[in-house]
Amino acid sequence: MLLTNFRNYTLLLVATIFISCNSLEKNDSKTANSSLSKYELIKEWPQLPKTFPFGHVSAVGIDTSQNVFILQRTGRVWGDSLPDSLISVNTIFLLDKETGKVLESWGANLFIMPHGLTVDEENNVWVTDVALNQVFKFDHSGVLLLKLGVAKIPGNDPLHFNLPTDVAIANDGSFYVSDGYRNSRIVKFSKEGKYLFEWGKKGTGPGDFNVPHGIALDSHGNVFVADRENNRIQEFDMNGKFLKEWKNNQAKVLYSLSIDKADHVYAVDDIYVKDSLPMGDDIIQLDPEFNLITRFGRSDMTGDTSALFHDIVVDRESNIYVANILGRKVEKFKPVSNRH
């Protein structure tokens, strides 16, 4: 009886959220058109061995061959405090874009609580670690090329980070770090890792942040930040000048974003009931002017209500990959033709 009541309660909450989301979407001031793009989950992807560690998958990235890197924590769970020891098994896996089979893996004894992963146009792999307070650059096979920050020592200056979350790399090799859970700033470095400048402070105004959680660049070099607790996307020029924002009206937090070759912006949000019961996520697609193209998942009741999409990336064929941290998996969504 208790289980039945809980299920009925959950269904009622989902229905309530669905109705609310539909109402909010109608009130969006910017909607590109009424013929929304369609995506479907590729259920047979990835094909992983039974021995795969299936830890919390916190990040996902695409290399130039369009194969998929995933970052997973192998038994580590971020609770009230952070652990202190290195993860002794591989944390980074490269998956075949078609089959999802493991092509290679590495990352043992490198990280304590890895958070973000980005692959640049030279196939270098960038990783942030919130426990080490560091940013790492590796080549495609895991050879360390660059390390910034002082291990386990937080700070708010050119030499230190405080729980950094993500990295975005410009065409000239310079890069931006979203820093992060404590510092609420974006820091820019030269290709060699020299501190250049920073912007941001904790707040809700333009250029302020409350957990800058994800970061990406468009084809013009403009900087897009998933301002998680402010539940919005902020856009800046390459020097940190605020340009515009998109405010999410359908959830409490906006976790991450990615930008495709046409400068469309993809983002993932998340909603909980009473801050404890997960109700699932939406995948959101916007055009360069922040007009809504599509939104699916929780809103149209096609998604898993127990999901938490922590990261998102889009490949050259507009396939969407999300790191489902609660589901301990990576998921692939393929675009399909609109059906009338």
N, C-alpha and C positions, 0 to 999 in steps of 0.2 A: 504494500500500500504506500509506504514512504517513497519507494522508487517511482511508482506510478505518479504520485503527487509531484515529485521533483521533475519528472519528464514533462508533465502538464505545465508546470511553472516555467520550465525552460522554453517550451514551445510558445507559451503566451508571451514571454519576454522577446523571443525572436520575432514573433508576429508584430509586437508593438514597435520594435526597432525598425522592422521592415517598413511599416506604415509611416513611421516618423521620417525615415531616410527618404522615402519617396516624396514626402511633403517638402523636405528640405531641398531635395534636388530641383523640384519645381521652382523653388525660390532662389536658386542660384542666379546671380546677376549675369554670369557669363556661361552660355552653353553653345557649343559650336554648331550642333545640329541635332535633330531628333533620331537620326539613323546611326545608332551607336555601333562601334566596332565590337565584334564578337570574338571570344577566346574560349578554348576548351582545354581542360586538364589532360595531359598525356599520362594516362594511368600506368602504362608499362615502363615509364622512365622515372628514375634510373634503375638499372639492373645491377644491384649490389650484392656481394657475397654475404652469406649468413654470418660470417665472421666480422663483417664491417662493424666498427665501434659504435655507431649510432648515438653519438653524443649530441649535445645542443649544437645545432648548425646555426652559427651566428652571422655568416657572411658568404657571399657568392660573387664570382667574377668571371669574365670571359676573356680568353686569350685571342691572339690574332687568327688562329685557326678555328675560332668559334667553339673550342672545347671549354669546359666549365670547371673552374676551380671552386671548391667549397672549403670552408673553414669550420671545423667542428671541435668541440672541447673535451671529448672523451671522458665523460664522467664528472666533469666540473660543472657545478651549478653556482651561479652568483647569488649569494644570500646576503645576510646582513653584514658580512665581512668577506674580504677577499682572501683566498689561499695564499700560501707563501712559496710553495715548491713548484718546480717545473713539471709540465706534463711529459711523462716518459715515453709516450707512444706518438705516432704520427698524427698530426692535426690538420694537415692540408692534403687534399685529394684532388687529382685532375680526372674528370670524367669525360668520356667520349660524348660528343654533342648528339650523336644519333642514338646510340644504345644506352648511354649512361653507365657503361662499364668503366671500372677504374683503370686508368692508363698508367698512373704513377702516384706515389705519395711520399711525403716528407714532413718535417716539422717537429720531430721528437726532440725533447729537451731544449726547446727554444722559448716556449711561452708558459705563462702562468694562467692568465685569463685573456686569451686573444679575443678581439672584438670585431674589427673591420678588416676587409680585404679588398684590394683594388689591383687590377692588372693594367699596365700602361701599354702604349703602342709599340714598345720595344720588348714586350712580354716580360717585363719585370713585375714582380709580385710584391705589393706593399701591404704591410700588416700593422695594425695597432694593437697594443696590449694594455688594458686598463689597470692591471695589477703591477706591471713593470713600469708603467708611465713612460712607455717608449714607442717609437715608430721605427719600423724595419723596412728595408728594401732588399729583396732577394732577386737573383736571376730566376729564370723559368724552372730550373731544377733544384732551387733551394739554396744556392750559394749566397751568403750574406755579402751585400755590396755597400750598405750604408745603415747606420744606426744613429738615431737621435734621441735625446732625453737621457736622464740618469736613472739607472735601474732602481726601482722601488722608492725613489725620492720624488715626491710631488713638488710642483712649484708653478709660478706664474711669471715667467721671464723667458728670454730667448733660449735658454739652455734646458728648461724643464717643461714638462707637461703635467696635467692633473686629470687623469683618466681620459686620454685622447680616444676619439671614436672612429675617425675615418680619414681618408686621404684622397685628394683629386689631383691629377697630374696634367699640366699644360703641355702644349705642343713643343715648347722650347725646353722642356724638362724641369722647369720650376714646378713647385707643388704647394698645395694648400692642405693644412691639417685642421680638422675640426676638433677643438680642445675645450671642452667636451662636457663631461658630467659636472665638473667643478669650476672650470675657468670661464666658460661661456664666451669663447673667442674663436676667431679664425686666424691662423698664423700662416704667412707665406714665406717659403724658403726658395733659395736659388737651386739650380740643378745639382750643385755640389753640396747642398744642405746648409748654406749660409742663411741665417735669419735675415729677412728683408723688412717685414712690417707685420702688423696685426690690426684687427679691429673687433669690436664687440664687447659687451658687458651684459651682466644678467639684467633682464628687464623684458618689457613687452612692446616697446616702441620700435620703429624702423631701425634696423641695424643692431638691436638688442637680441639676446638669445636666452632661452631657458632649455638647456641641453641641446646644443647643435649636434645632432646624432648622425647625419649623413650629409655628404657633400659630393657635387658633381659639376662638370663644366660643359657648356654647350659649344657649338662650332665656332662661336665668336670669342671664346675665352671667358664668357661671363660665368659667375660663380653662383650656384644654386645650393641652398642649405635647407635640409630638413630640420626645422626648428621644433624639436619633438614636443616638448611640454607646452609650447605656444601654439601647437597644432596648426602649423602653417609652413609654406615654402617661401623663402626670401631669395630674391635675385639681386646680385651685385655685379658691377663691372669688375674687371681684373684688378683694380686698385682698391676695391672694397667700398665703392660708392653704391649706396642703396638705389635700386631701380624700381622694383615693385614686389608685391607679395600676393600669394594666394592663400586664403584662409579656408581651412577645412571645416565644414559645418556639420559633419555627420559622425564624428567620433571624438574621443578625448585627446588622442595623441597621434602624431604623424611620424613614423619611424625612419623611413629611408626613401631615397629617390634615385632615379637613373635617367639618362637622356639618350635618345637614339639619334641616328644619323640625320633625321629630319628635324631635330631639336624639339621633338615631342618629349614631354616630361612624364615619367611614370613614378608613382609613389605608392606607399603602403601605409595604411592607418590601422588602428586597433581600438577595440571597445571592450570594456568590462562592465559588469553590473555590480554595483557596490564594491568596486575595486578588487573583486575576487573571482567572480564567475566569468570566464572568458566567453565572449559572444561572437568571436571571429573577426576577420579582417576584410578590408576591401583593397583591391588593386585599382588605382586611379590613373587615367591617361588624360593629359592636358596638351593643348597645342602651345606653341611658343608664346602666345599672348595670354596663357592661362585660361583659355576657354576649355570647358569640359568636353572631352571626346567620348570617354566611356568610364564606367565604374561598375565593377562586378565583384562577387564574393558574398560578403554578408548582406549587402543591400538587395541583391536579387535572389538570395537564398540558395545560391549555387555553391557556396563555400563551406568549408569545415568550421563549425562554430567553436571548435576548441583550438583553432590555429592561432599562431602569433607570428606574423611575417616580420622578421627583424631586418631583412635586407632584400633588395631587388636589383636585377640587372637585365638589360635587353640586348639581344644579339642583332646581327645585321639583317636577319630575316624577320625581325620583330617578334621572335619568341621571347617570352618573359620567364625568368627564373626567380624564384623567391626562396629565401632561407626561412623555413618554418621552424623556429627555435623550440617551441613547445612540442611540435610534432616530431622533432628530431629527424628532419629530412629536408631535402631540397625538392621543389616542385617545378615542373615545366608546363607553361601554358602556350598553346599554339594558336595563332590567329586563324579564324575561319571566315568564309564569305558570309555576309549578311543574308539572312533568309527572309523573304517577304511572303 
